[in-house]
Amino acid sequence: MDILPLCKMAATLCGKFLLRQGWLPLAHCVRHGSKAVTRHRKPMHFLKQKIMAVTEYIPPKPLPSQRRVAPRVKPNLEENGLFVLLKKEVAAMFQECKMITVVHNSAMTAEDMLLLRHRLRKHGLTIRFFPNVVMRAYLAGSQYSNLEPLFIGQTVLIVSKEPKVKEMLQTLRSTPQMVLMGARIENALLSQQGLLSYSKLPSLATVQGQVVSGLTLQTSQTAAMLQRHPAQLSALLQQYLKQKAEEAAPGATEGGPKAEATAAV
């Protein structure tokens, strides 16, 4: 017996009677059909893959532009009179000054530079300006050639006849535009960290005082050790003579009366 017509008839009757009363059916018969999936791609055959790989288009590499600008060649600088004069001034500065510091100027205004000069001059420090070409030309043939890479861009030299690293660092602490690069102090090349370590060392007068006090203490100890044995020897000899004199004195006093009594008998 087919059930589908009975279900349809029951649904029709329920729909007529229930709709009149304002009710809805408790269940509906819904038929779900299968969905056809037709978008699955089939894998390409390996022979076709090989043919596609062999026949793949490879675009040619673009040719270099014919209008490319040639690199600029720096002209050879001729040593004119001003160049030679500046080079002599640099040589004289390296001979007279014991401290030469290379500082990078990072967009410092003229007013700030004037104030910095005034502060440095209080400690006996001077700011010097030389072209980088002149400095590199001098350093290339000198024993300080390792300073040559520091002269790039706007550079300033802070020089003094005596090494005053501590005063210079205290002055540059208030000007962040001046970046310390390196220095030459008494024929020794120092980096930024080396300058910081050098500033923590005691002054020359303090070191000389420590050396003199140490030498004085050593000489006094040596003199005391040399005088100790003769003094001890003389003290022992004096004690020995004193003991001998004390031993001889009672015998002499006792022997005198005995000798007189014997002579009288």
C-alpha positions in Angstrom: 0.0 0.0 0.0 1.4 3.4 -1.0 1.8 5.8 2.0 2.5 8.9 0.0 -1.1 9.6 -1.1 -2.4 9.1 2.4 0.2 11.6 3.7 -0.9 14.1 1.1 -4.5 13.6 2.0 -3.8 14.0 5.7 -1.8 17.1 5.1 -4.6 18.7 3.0 -7.3 17.9 5.6 -5.1 19.2 8.5 -4.3 22.3 6.6 -8.0 23.0 5.9 -9.2 22.3 9.4 -6.2 23.8 11.3 -6.1 27.0 9.3 -9.7 27.7 10.0 -9.0 27.4 13.7 -5.6 29.5 13.5 -3.3 26.6 14.2 -0.3 25.4 12.3 0.6 21.7 11.6 3.1 20.2 13.9 5.2 18.6 11.1 5.7 19.1 7.4 6.9 16.5 4.9 9.8 18.1 3.0 11.6 16.3 0.3 15.3 17.1 0.0 17.1 16.4 -3.3 20.8 15.7 -3.8 23.0 18.6 -5.1 25.2 18.0 -8.1 28.8 19.3 -7.4 30.4 20.0 -10.8 33.2 22.4 -9.8 35.9 19.9 -8.7 39.0 20.4 -10.9 40.5 17.3 -12.2 44.3 17.0 -11.8 46.3 17.8 -14.9 47.9 14.8 -16.7 51.7 14.6 -16.1 52.4 14.7 -19.8 50.5 17.9 -20.1 52.4 19.3 -17.1 55.7 18.5 -18.8 54.5 20.2 -22.0 53.3 23.3 -20.1 56.6 23.5 -18.3 58.7 23.3 -21.5 56.5 25.7 -23.4 56.4 28.3 -20.6 57.1 31.8 -21.7 60.2 33.4 -20.3 60.3 37.2 -20.8 63.7 38.6 -21.9 65.7 40.7 -19.4 65.5 44.4 -19.9 68.6 45.9 -21.6 70.5 48.6 -19.7 69.5 52.1 -20.5 71.7 53.8 -23.0 70.9 57.1 -21.5 72.5 56.2 -18.1 74.5 59.0 -16.5 78.2 58.2 -16.2 79.6 58.3 -12.6 81.1 61.6 -11.5 84.9 61.6 -11.4 86.4 63.7 -8.7 89.0 66.0 -10.0 92.5 65.9 -8.7 92.9 68.7 -6.2 95.9 70.8 -6.9 97.9 72.0 -3.9 97.6 75.7 -4.2 99.0 78.3 -1.8 96.0 78.2 0.6 96.1 74.4 0.7 99.8 74.3 1.6 99.3 77.0 4.2 96.5 75.1 5.9 98.5 71.9 5.8 101.4 73.7 7.6 99.0 74.9 10.2 97.7 71.4 10.8 101.2 70.1 11.2 102.1 72.9 13.7 98.9 72.1 15.6 99.8 68.4 15.9 103.3 69.4 17.2 102.2 72.0 19.8 99.0 70.5 21.2 99.0 67.3 23.3 95.2 66.8 23.0 93.4 67.0 19.6 89.7 65.8 19.7 87.5 65.2 16.7 83.9 66.2 17.2 81.0 65.8 14.8 78.9 69.0 14.4 75.2 67.9 14.1 73.4 71.1 13.0 74.6 73.4 15.7 73.6 77.1 15.4 76.1 79.9 15.3 74.9 81.3 18.7 75.3 77.9 20.4 78.8 77.5 18.8 79.8 80.9 20.2 78.6 79.9 23.7 80.5 76.6 23.5 83.6 78.4 22.5 83.3 80.7 25.5 82.8 77.8 27.9 85.8 75.8 26.5 88.1 78.9 26.6 87.6 79.0 30.4 89.4 75.7 30.7 92.1 76.5 28.1 90.4 74.6 25.2 90.2 76.0 21.7 87.9 75.1 18.7 89.6 74.9 15.3 88.1 74.5 11.9 89.9 72.8 8.9 88.6 71.4 5.7 88.3 67.6 5.6 90.4 67.5 2.4 93.3 69.2 4.2 93.0 67.0 7.3 92.9 63.8 5.2 95.8 64.9 3.1 97.9 65.5 6.2 96.9 62.3 8.1 97.4 60.1 5.0 101.2 60.4 5.3 101.5 60.7 9.1 101.5 58.2 12.0 97.9 59.2 12.9 96.4 57.8 9.7 93.8 55.9 11.7 92.0 59.2 12.3 91.4 59.8 8.6 88.0 58.0 8.5 86.6 60.3 11.2 86.7 63.4 9.0 83.4 62.9 7.1 80.8 65.7 7.1 80.9 68.6 9.4 83.8 68.1 11.8 85.2 70.3 14.5 88.6 70.0 16.4 88.9 70.8 20.1 92.6 71.3 20.9 94.7 72.2 24.0 98.3 72.2 24.9 97.6 70.0 27.9 95.3 67.0 28.1 92.1 68.3 29.8 89.7 65.5 28.9 87.5 65.7 32.1 86.8 69.5 31.6 86.0 68.9 27.9 83.5 66.1 28.6 81.8 68.2 31.3 81.4 71.1 28.8 80.2 68.9 25.9 77.6 67.2 28.2 75.3 70.3 27.9 75.5 70.3 24.0 74.1 67.1 22.5 74.6 68.5 19.0 78.4 67.8 19.4 79.1 64.1 19.1 82.5 62.9 20.2 84.3 60.7 17.7 87.9 60.2 18.8 91.0 61.9 19.9 94.8 61.9 19.9 96.3 62.4 23.4 100.1 62.5 23.7 100.8 60.4 20.6 98.1 57.9 21.5 94.8 57.4 19.6 91.7 57.0 21.8 88.1 56.2 20.9 85.0 57.6 22.7 85.1 54.9 25.3 88.9 55.4 25.7 88.3 59.1 26.5 85.8 58.3 29.1 88.2 55.9 30.8 91.0 58.4 30.5 88.9 61.1 32.2 88.5 58.8 35.3 92.3 58.6 35.9 93.8 60.8 38.6 95.7 64.0 37.7 99.4 64.1 37.1 100.1 66.0 40.4 98.2 63.4 42.4 100.1 60.6 40.7 103.4 62.4 41.3 102.5 62.8 45.0 101.7 59.2 45.4 104.9 58.1 43.7 107.0 60.5 45.9 105.3 59.3 49.1 105.8 55.7 48.1 109.5 56.2 47.4 109.9 58.1 50.7 108.3 55.3 52.6 110.5 52.7 51.0 113.7 54.6 51.7 112.7 55.3 55.3 112.0 51.6 55.8 115.3 50.6 54.1 117.2 53.1 56.3 115.5 51.7 59.4 116.3 48.2 58.5 120.0 49.1 57.8 120.3 50.9 61.2 118.5 48.2 63.1 121.4 45.6 63.2 124.2 48.0 64.3 122.0 49.5 67.0 121.1 46.1 68.2 124.8 45.0 68.2 125.9 48.1 70.1 123.1 47.6 72.7 124.2 44.0 73.1 127.9 45.0 73.5 127.0 47.7 76.1 124.9 45.1 78.0 127.8 42.7 77.9 130.3 45.3 79.2 127.9 46.3 82.0 127.6 42.7 83.1 131.3 42.2 83.0 131.8 45.3 85.1 129.2 44.2 87.7 130.9 40.7 87.9 134.3 42.2 88.4 133.4 44.8 91.1 132.4 42.4 94.0 135.6 40.3 93.6 137.8 43.3 93.8 136.2 44.5 97.1 136.3 41.1 98.7 139.9 40.4 97.7 141.3 43.6 99.2 140.6 42.9 102.9 141.5 39.2 102.6 144.9 40.1 101.1 145.6 42.6 103.9 144.7 40.0 106.6 146.9 37.4 105.1 149.8 39.8 104.9 149.3 40.7 108.6 149.4 37.1 109.7 
